[in-house]
Amino acid sequence: MSNFWDDSLSGFWSTWIIVITLGSIAFAFWILYANRKTDKVPDADGNVETTGHAADEIEEYDNPLPRWWFQLYVGTVVFSLGYLLLYPGLGNFTGLLGWTQEGQWEQEVARAEERFTPIFAQYQEIPIPELAQDAEAMQVGERIFLNNCAVCHGANARGGYGFPDLTDDDWLYGGEPEQIVTTLVRGRNGLMPSWQQLGQNNIENVTQHVLSLSGLEHDAERAEQGAAVFASVCAACHGQEGTGNQALGAPNLTNDTWLYQAPGQSVADSVRQTLRNGRNGHMPAQEAYIGAERVHLVAAYIYSLRLQD
Amino acid sequence: MSDKIPTRDVTPQAVGHHTPPATVQQEMYAKRRHIYVREIKGLFQRLRRGANWLLMLAFFGLPWLNWGDRPLIWFDLPGREFHIFAATFYPQEFMLLSWLLIICAFGLFFITVFAGRVWCGYTCPQSVWTFLYIWVEHRLEGSRNRRIRLDREPMSLDKAWRKTAKHAVWLAIALATGVTFVGYFTPIRELIVDLPTLEAHGWSYFWVGFFLVFTYLNAGWLREQVCIYMCPYARFQSVMFDADTLIVSYDAARGEPRGARKKALEHAQVRAAGLGDCIDCELCVQVCPTGIDIRKGLQYECITCAACIDACDSVMDRMNYPRGLIRYTTENALEGKRSHVLRPRLLGYFAALTVMVGLFVWTLGERMPLGFEVERERGQLYQMTREGRISNVYTLTVRNLDDRDHDYRLEVSGLPDLTLDTDSLSVPASSSRRFAVQITAAPEVLDLPSHPIQLHLQSHQDTDIRLERETRFIGDTRR
């Protein structure tokens, strides 16, 4: 993993930091050394010299530190120098151990992979319909889904405006295990071209025809005229009956699922908008991000959603 | 009649006192005088020993007790569960630990106001282990005088085996301590099998080693230095003292002027000769684990272990003098004033302690073995369903903190005619589950951009286990 910003310092600032750091340590050590006490000899009565401070007539002894205590202080200086030698801390000097944040992160990822790979490999062996019945595997699948897919499809996988609902039986590209896996591995690009060139009148006619396909309220006369345009232009993808084509990802227009119906928008307005401006649905390919094993699990999770009802 | 002029022995003591040469050396540190603690018998030593045995028994015994199929006390760090007797605590309840520690602190303050540094003398692990180590030392190297001689003798076979045996026993005790300590975090029955067979976790070895080394160093080598230089309590205990605090104290009025006398003399005769009751036998100094002379008055090194009381009482008995030349008493009592046990400071600490213990017990009683968090869906505000209703999606995190499975009923309120797509959530024992829940409302009832709604969760198995969370329902206001 490389840094996307350069965090090295220019020569002067690197030196500046080194000087300040080592200077501070040297200063601390000098303070420690300069203030060490000589071993005072108690006088005949066992009294030791005082510092001369007195508070409420209580005087402060000026005893030297115990030896182990003084050595503990020296130890902290030694430790800090050792630390600065091994780890980054002195300007651009990266330390003898070559430790980096990224390195530590990579190590942790590698450790996690080491732990999970055998588990995923076991799941990989199990066909998706069977895996979808395995409660524990589905908990893992759900977590992968929540981390990677829920941001568009929603935590309950019901989708939203422009994002397909994964819990119903209406599939743009097919809901069989291998089709789900293909969607996840290679991504999808759903392209509905803009039909602005048909002209305002034709767009309105086709809109009324599309409304009639799913039995919604429509203007029968305009729908009739729209049917001819639909047959010559739209049927290429959506089929003569408007039942769609899963090979192309062309949606079925005869049911009540409208992918691009914004909340509060009528179906008619939504269809008009689609015809005028076109639509461009983009499902990103996931395999590069999460790997084949997780794709397998997430596909099983999506497959399992239909089993819940 | 002993009309001797009181004399003072000024020859350097041969014992344990290092006389530096007259020239001032350039040394950076103070030399530590090794303290040879003399063993003494007596009422307070019996008390102390009883307390020590009890605490040792608790420390070494508790990890071996089981509760069902788990240890009675088990701080399961990897599992993030803390089993204490019948209850299981979770990291989310760390506040309880804070309160417990605060209660302990106030308990310590209370006892300090009442009886000084009595915690240190009777119950502090540092003292308990130190006295145990001194006991071992006494058995293997002999009495105080014998030990002093032994240390000054050149190395001999006798000295070698005694020293070796002593350190071996010390290390054995330290090892048992380390293993026991780790046994609170890893079930000890497995641990004692895994440790020698190199099956245990690396951290287990580290911590066993860590506690072995520091038990050995603290109780064997550092001893009173921990109390004098390292312990923070030693530094601030004195501010809690007042003139009514029970302290170990030498009754100077009765003891001075101290001095040797013939044992045959009656008490009254000695008094007539102008001597106090202190015979200057130095026994109180020799038994002191921190090496102070209590006759110089109260010093912060004193850990109130009362060894000097027992020592002095035994001497007073032998002299046929009344006991209590050194005794637990208060500054006021020594000056002949009245002591007040019940005083505002003590009552204040007691009140604070009682309130906090009460609150702690109440909190424990009110513990709801259920965690319930509600998060709104992050990706979208609201959606329209096919029926034309407004829907909001929430992610619920339900933590079942009980030791049995629960089925919870979910209800929603706050707006008329709200519907849930799931109303029954099942979570197995001691685990947490996330549920994505969709709530829908008719657009007509939403006259604001966002409405507060409440989610109620209640267990079927135990209707007392219930929680409510408030969240917001966002609707379409462009109408």
Interface residues (C-beta under 8 A of the other chain):
Chain A: R36 K37 T38 D39 K40 V41 A44 N63 P64 L65 P66 R67 W68 W69 F70 Q71 E142 L146 A150 V151 C152 G154 A155 N156 A157 R158 G160 Y161 D256 T257 Q261 P263 G264
Chain B: V10 P20 A22 V24 Q25 Q26 E27 M28 Y29 A30 K31 R32 Q225 Y229 E377 R378 G379 Q380 Y382 Q383 M384 R386 I390 V393 T395 D421 R434 A436 V437 Q438 D476 R478 R479
